Amino acid sequence: MAKVYTCIGSCHAGVSLEQYEKGVKKCGAKNCDLRGHDFQALEQCPDCIVASLKKNKLHTCPQCRPL
């Protein structure tokens, strides 16, 4: 499974491990109810890994496990 970082607020924005390590550690979405809060580490489920690869955009669901 892939380790990713995601906002648990209304925007559900997310970044890869590489982006997180480069300093993207907080949500910056203008309309998010948790803007400015830290991203949460998640382990993606297999379905979300496939969806992310197909869409070339990070995808997570409730089955992705918090780390």
HTML snippet that shows the backbone in 3Dmol.js (N, CA, C, O; Angstrom):
<script src="https://3Dmol.org/build/3Dmol-min.js"></script>
<div id="view" style="width:600px;height:400px;position:relative"></div>
<script>
const pdb = `
ATOM      1  N   MET A   1       0.829  -1.186   0.000  1.00  0.00           N
ATOM      2  CA  MET A   1       0.000   0.000   0.000  1.00  0.00           C
ATOM      3  C   MET A   1       0.868   1.241   0.000  1.00  0.00           C
ATOM      4  O   MET A   1       2.011   1.218   0.457  1.00  0.00           O
ATOM      5  N   ALA A   2       0.313   2.320  -0.516  1.00  0.00           N
ATOM      6  CA  ALA A   2       1.056   3.572  -0.615  1.00  0.00           C
ATOM      7  C   ALA A   2       0.731   4.473   0.567  1.00  0.00           C
ATOM      8  O   ALA A   2      -0.419   4.569   0.996  1.00  0.00           O
ATOM      9  N   LYS A   3       1.756   5.129   1.081  1.00  0.00           N
ATOM     10  CA  LYS A   3       1.562   6.094   2.147  1.00  0.00           C
ATOM     11  C   LYS A   3       1.310   7.450   1.500  1.00  0.00           C
ATOM     12  O   LYS A   3       2.087   7.897   0.657  1.00  0.00           O
ATOM     13  N   VAL A   4       0.223   8.099   1.899  1.00  0.00           N
ATOM     14  CA  VAL A   4      -0.132   9.420   1.382  1.00  0.00           C
ATOM     15  C   VAL A   4      -0.553  10.296   2.558  1.00  0.00           C
ATOM     16  O   VAL A   4      -0.757   9.810   3.670  1.00  0.00           O
ATOM     17  N   TYR A   5      -0.676  11.564   2.300  1.00  0.00           N
ATOM     18  CA  TYR A   5      -1.123  12.511   3.312  1.00  0.00           C
ATOM     19  C   TYR A   5      -2.338  13.236   2.773  1.00  0.00           C
ATOM     20  O   TYR A   5      -2.325  13.714   1.639  1.00  0.00           O
ATOM     21  N   THR A   6      -3.397  13.324   3.584  1.00  0.00           N
ATOM     22  CA  THR A   6      -4.639  13.918   3.109  1.00  0.00           C
ATOM     23  C   THR A   6      -5.274  14.801   4.169  1.00  0.00           C
ATOM     24  O   THR A   6      -5.052  14.621   5.366  1.00  0.00           O
ATOM     25  N   CYS A   7      -6.064  15.751   3.710  1.00  0.00           N
ATOM     26  CA  CYS A   7      -6.831  16.613   4.600  1.00  0.00           C
ATOM     27  C   CYS A   7      -8.099  15.868   4.997  1.00  0.00           C
ATOM     28  O   CYS A   7      -8.771  15.285   4.146  1.00  0.00           O
ATOM     29  N   ILE A   8      -8.422  15.882   6.258  1.00  0.00           N
ATOM     30  CA  ILE A   8      -9.649  15.219   6.700  1.00  0.00           C
ATOM     31  C   ILE A   8     -10.811  16.209   6.746  1.00  0.00           C
ATOM     32  O   ILE A   8     -11.888  15.887   7.249  1.00  0.00           O
ATOM     33  N   GLY A   9     -10.592  17.402   6.225  1.00  0.00           N
ATOM     34  CA  GLY A   9     -11.646  18.405   6.149  1.00  0.00           C
ATOM     35  C   GLY A   9     -12.499  18.241   4.908  1.00  0.00           C
ATOM     36  O   GLY A   9     -12.484  17.191   4.265  1.00  0.00           O
ATOM     37  N   SER A  10     -13.233  19.272   4.578  1.00  0.00           N
ATOM     38  CA  SER A  10     -14.205  19.198   3.489  1.00  0.00           C
ATOM     39  C   SER A  10     -13.593  19.091   2.103  1.00  0.00           C
ATOM     40  O   SER A  10     -14.266  18.631   1.181  1.00  0.00           O
ATOM     41  N   CYS A  11     -12.340  19.497   1.920  1.00  0.00           N
ATOM     42  CA  CYS A  11     -11.739  19.467   0.579  1.00  0.00           C
ATOM     43  C   CYS A  11     -11.152  18.109   0.211  1.00  0.00           C
ATOM     44  O   CYS A  11     -11.077  17.775  -0.972  1.00  0.00           O
ATOM     45  N   HIS A  12     -10.738  17.328   1.188  1.00  0.00           N
ATOM     46  CA  HIS A  12     -10.105  16.019   0.975  1.00  0.00           C
ATOM     47  C   HIS A  12      -8.869  16.115   0.084  1.00  0.00           C
ATOM     48  O   HIS A  12      -8.549  15.175  -0.644  1.00  0.00           O
ATOM     49  N   ALA A  13      -8.181  17.245   0.143  1.00  0.00           N
ATOM     50  CA  ALA A  13      -6.948  17.407  -0.630  1.00  0.00           C
ATOM     51  C   ALA A  13      -5.903  16.421  -0.131  1.00  0.00           C
ATOM     52  O   ALA A  13      -5.952  15.978   1.016  1.00  0.00           O
ATOM     53  N   GLY A  14      -4.967  16.086  -0.991  1.00  0.00           N
ATOM     54  CA  GLY A  14      -3.939  15.156  -0.585  1.00  0.00           C
ATOM     55  C   GLY A  14      -2.638  15.396  -1.305  1.00  0.00           C
ATOM     56  O   GLY A  14      -2.606  15.992  -2.382  1.00  0.00           O
ATOM     57  N   VAL A  15      -1.557  14.926  -0.699  1.00  0.00           N
ATOM     58  CA  VAL A  15      -0.234  15.043  -1.288  1.00  0.00           C
ATOM     59  C   VAL A  15       0.490  13.707  -1.143  1.00  0.00           C
ATOM     60  O   VAL A  15       0.176  12.900  -0.268  1.00  0.00           O
ATOM     61  N   SER A  16       1.443  13.501  -2.004  1.00  0.00           N
ATOM     62  CA  SER A  16       2.254  12.287  -1.945  1.00  0.00           C
ATOM     63  C   SER A  16       3.290  12.398  -0.830  1.00  0.00           C
ATOM     64  O   SER A  16       3.492  13.471  -0.262  1.00  0.00           O
ATOM     65  N   LEU A  17       3.928  11.302  -0.532  1.00  0.00           N
ATOM     66  CA  LEU A  17       5.008  11.293   0.454  1.00  0.00           C
ATOM     67  C   LEU A  17       6.112  12.259   0.038  1.00  0.00           C
ATOM     68  O   LEU A  17       6.663  12.973   0.876  1.00  0.00           O
ATOM     69  N   GLU A  18       6.435  12.283  -1.249  1.00  0.00           N
ATOM     70  CA  GLU A  18       7.486  13.170  -1.747  1.00  0.00           C
ATOM     71  C   GLU A  18       7.122  14.637  -1.536  1.00  0.00           C
ATOM     72  O   GLU A  18       7.966  15.429  -1.116  1.00  0.00           O
ATOM     73  N   GLN A  19       5.875  15.008  -1.823  1.00  0.00           N
ATOM     74  CA  GLN A  19       5.437  16.389  -1.627  1.00  0.00           C
ATOM     75  C   GLN A  19       5.465  16.753  -0.145  1.00  0.00           C
ATOM     76  O   GLN A  19       5.889  17.847   0.227  1.00  0.00           O
ATOM     77  N   TYR A  20       5.017  15.840   0.683  1.00  0.00           N
ATOM     78  CA  TYR A  20       5.000  16.072   2.125  1.00  0.00           C
ATOM     79  C   TYR A  20       6.419  16.305   2.642  1.00  0.00           C
ATOM     80  O   TYR A  20       6.655  17.223   3.428  1.00  0.00           O
ATOM     81  N   GLU A  21       7.347  15.482   2.204  1.00  0.00           N
ATOM     82  CA  GLU A  21       8.737  15.624   2.645  1.00  0.00           C
ATOM     83  C   GLU A  21       9.376  16.911   2.139  1.00  0.00           C
ATOM     84  O   GLU A  21      10.357  17.381   2.715  1.00  0.00           O
ATOM     85  N   LYS A  22       8.831  17.485   1.069  1.00  0.00           N
ATOM     86  CA  LYS A  22       9.338  18.758   0.544  1.00  0.00           C
ATOM     87  C   LYS A  22       8.704  19.960   1.235  1.00  0.00           C
ATOM     88  O   LYS A  22       9.015  21.103   0.901  1.00  0.00           O
ATOM     89  N   GLY A  23       7.812  19.708   2.202  1.00  0.00           N
ATOM     90  CA  GLY A  23       7.280  20.796   3.006  1.00  0.00           C
ATOM     91  C   GLY A  23       5.795  21.091   2.887  1.00  0.00           C
ATOM     92  O   GLY A  23       5.296  21.983   3.574  1.00  0.00           O
ATOM     93  N   VAL A  24       5.071  20.371   2.036  1.00  0.00           N
ATOM     94  CA  VAL A  24       3.626  20.589   1.914  1.00  0.00           C
ATOM     95  C   VAL A  24       2.962  19.766   3.009  1.00  0.00           C
ATOM     96  O   VAL A  24       2.651  18.594   2.801  1.00  0.00           O
ATOM     97  N   LYS A  25       2.741  20.378   4.187  1.00  0.00           N
ATOM     98  CA  LYS A  25       2.282  19.628   5.350  1.00  0.00           C
ATOM     99  C   LYS A  25       0.936  20.084   5.894  1.00  0.00           C
ATOM    100  O   LYS A  25       0.394  19.464   6.809  1.00  0.00           O
ATOM    101  N   LYS A  26       0.390  21.166   5.336  1.00  0.00           N
ATOM    102  CA  LYS A  26      -0.883  21.694   5.818  1.00  0.00           C
ATOM    103  C   LYS A  26      -1.819  21.965   4.652  1.00  0.00           C
ATOM    104  O   LYS A  26      -1.378  22.246   3.537  1.00  0.00           O
ATOM    105  N   CYS A  27      -3.105  21.878   4.920  1.00  0.00           N
ATOM    106  CA  CYS A  27      -4.113  22.162   3.904  1.00  0.00           C
ATOM    107  C   CYS A  27      -4.099  23.655   3.576  1.00  0.00           C
ATOM    108  O   CYS A  27      -4.036  24.500   4.469  1.00  0.00           O
ATOM    109  N   GLY A  28      -4.158  23.957   2.300  1.00  0.00           N
ATOM    110  CA  GLY A  28      -4.190  25.349   1.871  1.00  0.00           C
ATOM    111  C   GLY A  28      -5.394  25.680   1.013  1.00  0.00           C
ATOM    112  O   GLY A  28      -5.447  26.750   0.406  1.00  0.00           O
ATOM    113  N   ALA A  29      -6.363  24.777   0.952  1.00  0.00           N
ATOM    114  CA  ALA A  29      -7.546  24.996   0.119  1.00  0.00           C
ATOM    115  C   ALA A  29      -8.389  26.141   0.688  1.00  0.00           C
ATOM    116  O   ALA A  29      -8.729  26.144   1.872  1.00  0.00           O
ATOM    117  N   LYS A  30      -8.717  27.094  -0.155  1.00  0.00           N
ATOM    118  CA  LYS A  30      -9.423  28.304   0.290  1.00  0.00           C
ATOM    119  C   LYS A  30     -10.761  28.030   0.951  1.00  0.00           C
ATOM    120  O   LYS A  30     -11.099  28.691   1.933  1.00  0.00           O
ATOM    121  N   ASN A  31     -11.526  27.084   0.450  1.00  0.00           N
ATOM    122  CA  ASN A  31     -12.874  26.853   0.962  1.00  0.00           C
ATOM    123  C   ASN A  31     -12.976  25.674   1.921  1.00  0.00           C
ATOM    124  O   ASN A  31     -14.084  25.246   2.243  1.00  0.00           O
ATOM    125  N   CYS A  32     -11.862  25.145   2.380  1.00  0.00           N
ATOM    126  CA  CYS A  32     -11.881  23.985   3.267  1.00  0.00           C
ATOM    127  C   CYS A  32     -12.147  24.409   4.711  1.00  0.00           C
ATOM    128  O   CYS A  32     -11.629  25.425   5.175  1.00  0.00           O
ATOM    129  N   ASP A  33     -12.957  23.622   5.411  1.00  0.00           N
ATOM    130  CA  ASP A  33     -13.246  23.930   6.816  1.00  0.00           C
ATOM    131  C   ASP A  33     -12.062  23.644   7.744  1.00  0.00           C
ATOM    132  O   ASP A  33     -12.079  24.047   8.908  1.00  0.00           O
ATOM    133  N   LEU A  34     -11.040  22.956   7.241  1.00  0.00           N
ATOM    134  CA  LEU A  34      -9.830  22.701   8.045  1.00  0.00           C
ATOM    135  C   LEU A  34      -8.581  23.308   7.403  1.00  0.00           C
ATOM    136  O   LEU A  34      -7.480  22.782   7.566  1.00  0.00           O
ATOM    137  N   ARG A  35      -8.750  24.407   6.678  1.00  0.00           N
ATOM    138  CA  ARG A  35      -7.609  25.091   6.063  1.00  0.00           C
ATOM    139  C   ARG A  35      -6.594  25.459   7.151  1.00  0.00           C
ATOM    140  O   ARG A  35      -6.954  25.998   8.198  1.00  0.00           O
ATOM    141  N   GLY A  36      -5.334  25.162   6.885  1.00  0.00           N
ATOM    142  CA  GLY A  36      -4.269  25.452   7.835  1.00  0.00           C
ATOM    143  C   GLY A  36      -3.953  24.305   8.776  1.00  0.00           C
ATOM    144  O   GLY A  36      -2.967  24.373   9.509  1.00  0.00           O
ATOM    145  N   HIS A  37      -4.752  23.263   8.776  1.00  0.00           N
ATOM    146  CA  HIS A  37      -4.508  22.099   9.632  1.00  0.00           C
ATOM    147  C   HIS A  37      -3.572  21.117   8.928  1.00  0.00           C
ATOM    148  O   HIS A  37      -3.487  21.082   7.701  1.00  0.00           O
ATOM    149  N   ASP A  38      -2.882  20.331   9.729  1.00  0.00           N
ATOM    150  CA  ASP A  38      -1.939  19.337   9.198  1.00  0.00           C
ATOM    151  C   ASP A  38      -2.655  18.243   8.418  1.00  0.00           C
ATOM    152  O   ASP A  38      -3.773  17.848   8.748  1.00  0.00           O
ATOM    153  N   PHE A  39      -1.982  17.764   7.374  1.00  0.00           N
ATOM    154  CA  PHE A  39      -2.470  16.593   6.654  1.00  0.00           C
ATOM    155  C   PHE A  39      -2.320  15.365   7.554  1.00  0.00           C
ATOM    156  O   PHE A  39      -1.427  15.320   8.400  1.00  0.00           O
ATOM    157  N   GLN A  40      -3.177  14.389   7.377  1.00  0.00           N
ATOM    158  CA  GLN A  40      -3.129  13.135   8.137  1.00  0.00           C
ATOM    159  C   GLN A  40      -2.510  12.053   7.260  1.00  0.00           C
ATOM    160  O   GLN A  40      -2.843  11.931   6.081  1.00  0.00           O
ATOM    161  N   ALA A  41      -1.608  11.271   7.843  1.00  0.00           N
ATOM    162  CA  ALA A  41      -0.988  10.167   7.114  1.00  0.00           C
ATOM    163  C   ALA A  41      -1.987   9.031   6.968  1.00  0.00           C
ATOM    164  O   ALA A  41      -2.637   8.629   7.933  1.00  0.00           O
ATOM    165  N   LEU A  42      -2.101   8.516   5.735  1.00  0.00           N
ATOM    166  CA  LEU A  42      -2.988   7.387   5.449  1.00  0.00           C
ATOM    167  C   LEU A  42      -2.242   6.343   4.637  1.00  0.00           C
ATOM    168  O   LEU A  42      -1.293   6.647   3.913  1.00  0.00           O
ATOM    169  N   GLU A  43      -2.689   5.122   4.774  1.00  0.00           N
ATOM    170  CA  GLU A  43      -2.223   4.045   3.912  1.00  0.00           C
ATOM    171  C   GLU A  43      -3.370   3.759   2.943  1.00  0.00           C
ATOM    172  O   GLU A  43      -4.447   3.330   3.357  1.00  0.00           O
ATOM    173  N   GLN A  44      -3.133   3.998   1.654  1.00  0.00           N
ATOM    174  CA  GLN A  44      -4.182   3.824   0.658  1.00  0.00           C
ATOM    175  C   GLN A  44      -4.587   2.369   0.506  1.00  0.00           C
ATOM    176  O   GLN A  44      -3.751   1.467   0.560  1.00  0.00           O
ATOM    177  N   CYS A  45      -5.889   2.153   0.316  1.00  0.00           N
ATOM    178  CA  CYS A  45      -6.374   0.814   0.006  1.00  0.00           C
ATOM    179  C   CYS A  45      -6.059   0.518  -1.464  1.00  0.00           C
ATOM    180  O   CYS A  45      -5.823   1.450  -2.233  1.00  0.00           O
ATOM    181  N   PRO A  46      -6.050  -0.736  -1.865  1.00  0.00           N
ATOM    182  CA  PRO A  46      -5.718  -1.086  -3.257  1.00  0.00           C
ATOM    183  C   PRO A  46      -6.608  -0.406  -4.300  1.00  0.00           C
ATOM    184  O   PRO A  46      -6.120  -0.020  -5.362  1.00  0.00           O
ATOM    185  N   ASP A  47      -7.905  -0.254  -4.014  1.00  0.00           N
ATOM    186  CA  ASP A  47      -8.802   0.397  -4.968  1.00  0.00           C
ATOM    187  C   ASP A  47      -8.416   1.860  -5.192  1.00  0.00           C
ATOM    188  O   ASP A  47      -8.476   2.353  -6.318  1.00  0.00           O
ATOM    189  N   CYS A  48      -8.025   2.545  -4.134  1.00  0.00           N
ATOM    190  CA  CYS A  48      -7.648   3.956  -4.257  1.00  0.00           C
ATOM    191  C   CYS A  48      -6.302   4.122  -4.965  1.00  0.00           C
ATOM    192  O   CYS A  48      -6.084   5.116  -5.657  1.00  0.00           O
ATOM    193  N   ILE A  49      -5.413   3.165  -4.795  1.00  0.00           N
ATOM    194  CA  ILE A  49      -4.152   3.201  -5.528  1.00  0.00           C
ATOM    195  C   ILE A  49      -4.436   3.128  -7.018  1.00  0.00           C
ATOM    196  O   ILE A  49      -3.880   3.904  -7.795  1.00  0.00           O
ATOM    197  N   VAL A  50      -5.300   2.200  -7.423  1.00  0.00           N
ATOM    198  CA  VAL A  50      -5.660   2.047  -8.837  1.00  0.00           C
ATOM    199  C   VAL A  50      -6.351   3.303  -9.347  1.00  0.00           C
ATOM    200  O   VAL A  50      -6.036   3.784 -10.436  1.00  0.00           O
ATOM    201  N   ALA A  51      -7.298   3.843  -8.568  1.00  0.00           N
ATOM    202  CA  ALA A  51      -8.012   5.052  -8.989  1.00  0.00           C
ATOM    203  C   ALA A  51      -7.052   6.224  -9.143  1.00  0.00           C
ATOM    204  O   ALA A  51      -7.186   7.015 -10.076  1.00  0.00           O
ATOM    205  N   SER A  52      -6.090   6.342  -8.242  1.00  0.00           N
ATOM    206  CA  SER A  52      -5.116   7.428  -8.321  1.00  0.00           C
ATOM    207  C   SER A  52      -4.265   7.317  -9.581  1.00  0.00           C
ATOM    208  O   SER A  52      -3.997   8.318 -10.247  1.00  0.00           O
ATOM    209  N   LEU A  53      -3.844   6.104  -9.903  1.00  0.00           N
ATOM    210  CA  LEU A  53      -3.033   5.904 -11.096  1.00  0.00           C
ATOM    211  C   LEU A  53      -3.825   6.195 -12.363  1.00  0.00           C
ATOM    212  O   LEU A  53      -3.293   6.787 -13.302  1.00  0.00           O
ATOM    213  N   LYS A  54      -5.090   5.785 -12.399  1.00  0.00           N
ATOM    214  CA  LYS A  54      -5.918   6.007 -13.586  1.00  0.00           C
ATOM    215  C   LYS A  54      -6.218   7.481 -13.806  1.00  0.00           C
ATOM    216  O   LYS A  54      -6.212   7.957 -14.941  1.00  0.00           O
ATOM    217  N   LYS A  55      -6.482   8.206 -12.719  1.00  0.00           N
ATOM    218  CA  LYS A  55      -6.867   9.613 -12.824  1.00  0.00           C
ATOM    219  C   LYS A  55      -5.680  10.566 -12.724  1.00  0.00           C
ATOM    220  O   LYS A  55      -5.823  11.767 -12.951  1.00  0.00           O
ATOM    221  N   ASN A  56      -4.498  10.026 -12.382  1.00  0.00           N
ATOM    222  CA  ASN A  56      -3.303  10.829 -12.152  1.00  0.00           C
ATOM    223  C   ASN A  56      -3.566  11.913 -11.103  1.00  0.00           C
ATOM    224  O   ASN A  56      -3.057  13.030 -11.192  1.00  0.00           O
ATOM    225  N   LYS A  57      -4.378  11.544 -10.106  1.00  0.00           N
ATOM    226  CA  LYS A  57      -4.724  12.440  -9.007  1.00  0.00           C
ATOM    227  C   LYS A  57      -4.941  11.596  -7.765  1.00  0.00           C
ATOM    228  O   LYS A  57      -5.549  10.528  -7.837  1.00  0.00           O
ATOM    229  N   LEU A  58      -4.448  12.066  -6.628  1.00  0.00           N
ATOM    230  CA  LEU A  58      -4.571  11.316  -5.382  1.00  0.00           C
ATOM    231  C   LEU A  58      -6.031  11.069  -5.033  1.00  0.00           C
ATOM    232  O   LEU A  58      -6.854  11.984  -5.078  1.00  0.00           O
ATOM    233  N   HIS A  59      -6.342   9.839  -4.687  1.00  0.00           N
ATOM    234  CA  HIS A  59      -7.700   9.454  -4.308  1.00  0.00           C
ATOM    235  C   HIS A  59      -7.624   8.642  -3.026  1.00  0.00           C
ATOM    236  O   HIS A  59      -6.794   7.742  -2.903  1.00  0.00           O
ATOM    237  N   THR A  60      -8.492   8.960  -2.070  1.00  0.00           N
ATOM    238  CA  THR A  60      -8.621   8.168  -0.848  1.00  0.00           C
ATOM    239  C   THR A  60     -10.089   7.973  -0.540  1.00  0.00           C
ATOM    240  O   THR A  60     -10.938   8.733  -1.006  1.00  0.00           O
ATOM    241  N   CYS A  61     -10.384   6.958   0.241  1.00  0.00           N
ATOM    242  CA  CYS A  61     -11.758   6.661   0.639  1.00  0.00           C
ATOM    243  C   CYS A  61     -11.760   6.298   2.128  1.00  0.00           C
ATOM    244  O   CYS A  61     -10.695   6.229   2.743  1.00  0.00           O
ATOM    245  N   PRO A  62     -12.936   6.066   2.713  1.00  0.00           N
ATOM    246  CA  PRO A  62     -12.981   5.704   4.136  1.00  0.00           C
ATOM    247  C   PRO A  62     -12.260   4.400   4.478  1.00  0.00           C
ATOM    248  O   PRO A  62     -11.930   4.169   5.641  1.00  0.00           O
ATOM    249  N   GLN A  63     -12.012   3.544   3.481  1.00  0.00           N
ATOM    250  CA  GLN A  63     -11.310   2.288   3.762  1.00  0.00           C
ATOM    251  C   GLN A  63      -9.790   2.480   3.846  1.00  0.00           C
ATOM    252  O   GLN A  63      -9.082   1.572   4.280  1.00  0.00           O
ATOM    253  N   CYS A  64      -9.291   3.627   3.445  1.00  0.00           N
ATOM    254  CA  CYS A  64      -7.857   3.910   3.593  1.00  0.00           C
ATOM    255  C   CYS A  64      -7.578   4.097   5.082  1.00  0.00           C
ATOM    256  O   CYS A  64      -8.289   4.826   5.775  1.00  0.00           O
ATOM    257  N   ARG A  65      -6.535   3.428   5.557  1.00  0.00           N
ATOM    258  CA  ARG A  65      -6.273   3.370   7.000  1.00  0.00           C
ATOM    259  C   ARG A  65      -5.386   4.504   7.500  1.00  0.00           C
ATOM    260  O   ARG A  65      -4.357   4.798   6.892  1.00  0.00           O
ATOM    261  N   PRO A  66      -5.778   5.150   8.616  1.00  0.00           N
ATOM    262  CA  PRO A  66      -4.885   6.126   9.234  1.00  0.00           C
ATOM    263  C   PRO A  66      -3.621   5.431   9.748  1.00  0.00           C
ATOM    264  O   PRO A  66      -3.685   4.296  10.221  1.00  0.00           O
ATOM    265  N   LEU A  67      -2.511   6.088   9.660  1.00  0.00           N
ATOM    266  CA  LEU A  67      -1.246   5.542  10.168  1.00  0.00           C
ATOM    267  C   LEU A  67      -0.909   6.152  11.510  1.00  0.00           C
ATOM    268  O   LEU A  67       0.119   5.818  12.099  1.00  0.00           O
TER     269      LEU A  67
END
`;
const viewer = $3Dmol.createViewer("view");
viewer.addModel(pdb, "pdb");
viewer.setStyle({}, {cartoon: {color: "spectrum"}});
viewer.zoomTo();
viewer.render();
</script>
